[in-house]
């Protein structure tokens, strides 16, 4: 990414700000760390069947998307918005566009140096609690790699790579590195950088930077002093895990399910939902993880 002069505001779609395509409105639902409850995904398929084209798209940013929705003056039906909110998929109306939080999909379950699930939850809660951060662009992306390297090559705005079970080094844009922090302070450290980004980009309206890499210093201006990349972050980018059952560190099973073209239909979804546990993880490979199962494919919790 480089600095770009634009003549339009960010148009990344949300529920309250859909994108209008030829076949109807598109809404995107942002999942913190790709996690969605099984009940919410089941309800979303009902919503897609009632108001959209009946399918749910898995995005490369681990979000969900519904399209083909009838609209009026660029707004989707209020009943759809209410249904999405009741399903728990609209946790913040003010910050729904800025909750792009990607994390290693298997974190806390298989491998990795650290369990980043608490960091994701903390980051999401703090992000939604700060009115200033609603000013981030809809494409602004946080990427959290648990040290295995599965997300190390992803473009990002801010992020971290775990160095151990308790520490991580911050990332600032695609080129720069920040301080090493304790994981229990990582969320606030990342949001401090996000606030610095908003201050650095100024009030340029549509022409203001959407991404850290679009700043003149490509993010160097967000840190007080330059920081060297920790050698522990030089991890190779891993291929996606094979499809099928994977053994979790706690002995339970996590099933990795291929979704052709990332397009979830009711035919594909129903048998998955029936054997899934309490939650499902959307991956950046546009597939699904069904975690915390026993070998027979049922939730142990």
C-alpha positions in Angstrom: 0.0 0.0 0.0 1.2 3.5 -0.8 -0.2 7.0 -0.1 -3.3 7.5 -2.2 -5.3 10.5 -3.1 -9.0 9.7 -3.2 -12.2 11.6 -4.2 -14.6 9.4 -2.2 -15.1 8.3 1.3 -14.5 4.7 2.5 -17.3 2.5 1.2 -16.6 -0.8 2.9 -20.0 -2.3 3.6 -21.7 -3.0 6.9 -25.2 -3.7 8.1 -26.0 -0.1 8.6 -24.1 1.1 5.5 -24.6 -1.6 2.8 -22.9 -1.6 -0.6 -25.4 -1.5 -3.4 -24.6 -4.0 -6.2 -26.5 -4.9 -9.3 -28.2 -7.8 -7.6 -29.1 -5.9 -4.5 -27.5 -4.7 -1.2 -24.5 -6.4 0.3 -23.9 -6.4 4.1 -20.8 -7.5 5.8 -20.7 -8.8 9.4 -17.4 -8.5 11.3 -16.3 -11.3 13.6 -13.7 -10.7 16.2 -11.0 -13.3 15.5 -13.4 -15.0 13.0 -15.4 -16.5 15.9 -19.2 -16.9 15.5 -21.6 -18.9 17.7 -23.2 -21.8 16.0 -26.6 -20.4 16.9 -25.8 -17.1 15.3 -24.5 -18.7 12.1 -27.7 -20.8 11.9 -29.8 -17.6 12.3 -27.8 -15.8 9.7 -28.6 -18.5 7.1 -32.3 -17.9 7.9 -31.8 -14.2 7.5 -30.0 -14.7 4.1 -32.8 -17.0 3.0 -35.5 -14.5 4.0 -33.9 -11.2 2.8 -31.0 -12.1 0.6 -29.9 -14.7 -2.0 -29.8 -17.5 0.6 -26.1 -17.8 0.9 -23.4 -16.6 3.3 -20.0 -15.7 2.0 -16.8 -16.3 4.0 -14.4 -13.5 3.4 -10.6 -13.6 3.4 -10.7 -11.3 6.4 -12.6 -13.9 8.4 -15.9 -12.0 8.2 -19.3 -13.0 6.8 -21.3 -11.4 4.0 -24.8 -11.6 2.7 -25.9 -10.2 -0.7 -28.9 -9.9 -3.0 -30.9 -7.9 -0.4 -33.7 -5.6 -1.4 -33.1 -2.0 -0.3 -34.7 1.4 -0.3 -32.6 4.5 -0.8 -29.5 2.5 0.0 -30.9 1.1 3.3 -31.8 -2.5 4.0 -35.0 -3.4 5.8 -35.1 -2.5 9.4 -36.4 -6.0 10.2 -33.2 -7.4 8.8 -31.0 -5.1 10.9 -33.0 -6.1 14.0 -32.7 -9.8 13.2 -28.9 -9.4 12.8 -28.7 -7.6 16.1 -30.8 -10.2 17.9 -28.5 -12.9 16.6 -25.6 -11.1 18.3 -23.9 -10.1 15.0 -24.2 -6.4 15.5 -22.5 -5.8 18.9 -21.7 -2.2 18.2 -23.7 0.1 15.9 -21.2 2.9 16.2 -18.1 0.7 15.5 -19.5 -2.0 13.2 -17.3 -0.9 10.3 -14.0 -0.9 12.2 -14.0 -4.3 13.8 -11.6 -6.0 11.4 -9.7 -8.2 13.9 -8.0 -11.3 12.4 -6.2 -13.8 14.6 -4.5 -17.2 14.0 -7.6 -19.4 13.6 -6.2 -22.3 15.7 -4.8 -20.1 18.5 -5.4 -21.6 22.0 -6.4 -24.9 20.6 -3.5 -26.3 18.4 0.1 -25.1 18.5 1.2 -21.5 18.5 3.2 -19.8 21.2 0.3 -18.2 22.9 -3.5 -18.2 23.2 -4.6 -15.0 21.6 -8.3 -15.4 22.2 -8.3 -13.2 25.4 -6.3 -10.5 23.5 -8.9 -10.5 20.7 -11.8 -10.2 23.2 -10.0 -7.4 25.0 -9.1 -5.5 21.8 -12.6 -5.7 20.5 -14.2 -4.5 23.8 -11.7 -1.6 24.1 -12.1 -0.7 20.4 -15.9 -0.5 20.7 -15.7 1.5 23.9 -13.6 4.4 22.4 -15.7 6.8 20.3 -12.6 8.2 18.6 -11.8 4.9 17.1 -15.1 4.8 15.1 -13.2 7.1 12.8 -11.0 4.3 11.5 -11.7 3.3 7.9 -13.8 0.2 7.3 -10.8 -1.5 5.7 -8.4 -0.9 8.7 -7.1 -4.3 9.8 -5.6 -5.7 13.0 -3.8 -9.0 12.5 -2.7 -11.1 15.5 -0.3 -14.0 14.8 0.2 -16.4 17.7 3.8 -17.1 16.6 3.1 -20.0 14.2 3.5 -17.7 11.2 0.1 -18.4 9.6 -0.7 -14.7 9.3 2.8 -13.3 9.1 2.5 -12.5 5.3 -0.9 -10.8 5.6 -1.2 -7.1 4.8 -2.2 -5.3 7.9 -2.4 -1.9 9.5 -1.6 -2.8 13.1 -0.9 -6.2 14.8 1.4 -8.4 16.8 3.3 -11.6 16.7 3.6 -13.7 19.9 7.1 -14.2 21.1 6.1 -16.5 24.0 3.0 -17.4 26.0 3.0 -14.0 27.7 4.8 -11.5 25.3 4.4 -10.2 21.8 6.1 -7.7 19.5 3.8 -5.1 17.9 3.6 -4.5 14.2 3.1 -1.1 12.7 2.1 -1.3 9.0 3.6 -3.8 6.8 7.2 -2.6 7.2 7.7 -1.4 10.8 7.9 -3.1 14.2 7.0 -1.7 17.6 7.8 -2.5 21.2 7.6 -5.9 22.9 4.6 -5.9 25.3 3.0 -8.3 27.8 0.0 -9.9 26.1 -2.3 -8.6 28.9 -1.4 -5.1 27.8 -1.3 -5.7 24.1 -4.8 -4.6 23.3 -4.4 -1.1 24.8 -0.9 -0.8 23.2 -2.4 -1.5 19.7 -5.3 1.0 20.3 -2.8 3.6 21.4 -1.1 3.2 18.0 -4.5 3.4 16.3 -5.2 6.7 18.0 -1.8 8.0 16.9 -2.7 7.0 13.4 -5.9 9.0 13.5 -3.9 12.0 14.7 -1.2 11.6 12.1 -3.6 11.3 9.2 -5.4 14.5 10.1 -8.8 15.7 8.9 -8.4 15.3 5.2 -11.9 14.0 4.6 -12.0 11.4 1.7 -8.4 12.0 1.0 -7.2 11.2 4.5 -5.2 8.0 4.8 -7.2 4.8 5.3 -4.2 2.7 6.1 -1.0 3.0 8.1 1.1 2.3 5.0 -0.5 5.4 3.4 1.2 7.7 5.9 4.3 9.5 4.6 6.5 7.4 6.9 4.5 4.3 6.3 3.9 4.1 10.0 7.3 5.0 11.3 5.8 8.2 12.7 3.6 6.3 15.1 6.4 5.0 17.3 8.7 7.2 19.4 11.8 5.4 18.4 12.6 2.8 15.7 12.4 -0.8 16.9 14.3 -3.8 15.5 12.3 -6.9 14.5 12.8 -9.6 17.1 14.4 -12.7 15.5 11.7 -14.9 17.0 9.2 -13.3 14.6 11.1 -14.7 11.6 8.7 -17.6 11.3 7.7 -19.2 8.0 4.3 -18.8 6.7 2.5 -22.1 7.2 0.2 -23.7 4.7 -3.4 -24.0 5.9 -4.1 -27.1 8.0 -5.4 -30.1 6.1 -9.1 -30.6 5.9 -10.6 -33.1 8.2 -10.2 -33.8 11.9 -7.3 -32.2 13.8 -6.2 -33.1 17.3 -6.3 -30.2 19.7 -3.7 -29.8 22.4 -6.3 -30.8 25.1 -7.1 -34.0 23.3 -10.3 -32.9 21.8 -10.9 -32.6 18.0 -11.1 -29.6 15.7 -12.6 -30.3 12.3 -11.3 -28.2 9.4 -14.1 -28.0 6.8 -13.6 -26.9 3.2 -16.3 -24.6 1.9 -16.1 -24.4 -1.9 -15.5 -20.8 -3.1 -16.2 -19.7 0.5 -19.9 -19.8 -0.3 -21.9 -21.3 2.5 -25.3 -22.7 1.4 -27.9 -24.3 3.6 -27.1 -27.7 2.0 -23.5 -27.4 3.1 -24.2 -25.7 6.4 -26.9 -27.9 8.0 -24.8 -31.0 8.6 -22.0 -28.8 9.9 -24.2 -26.9 12.3 -25.8 -30.1 13.5 -22.4 -31.6 14.6 -20.7 -28.3 15.7 -20.2 -27.3 19.2 -21.0 -23.9 20.7 -18.9 -21.9 18.3 -17.4 -22.0 14.8 -14.2 -20.2 13.5 -14.1 -18.6 10.1 -10.6 -18.8 8.6 -8.7 -16.5 6.2 -8.6 -19.5 3.9 -12.4 -19.2 3.5 -13.0 -22.4 5.4 -14.5 -23.3 8.8 -13.2 -24.8 12.0 -15.5 -26.8 14.2 -13.5 -26.8 17.5 -13.8 -28.5 20.9 -15.3 -31.8 19.7 -14.8 -35.3 21.0 -13.8 -37.9 18.5 -17.5 -38.6 17.7 -18.0 -35.0 16.6 -19.9 -33.6 19.5 -19.2 -30.7 21.8 -17.7 -31.9 25.1 -18.5 -28.7 27.0 
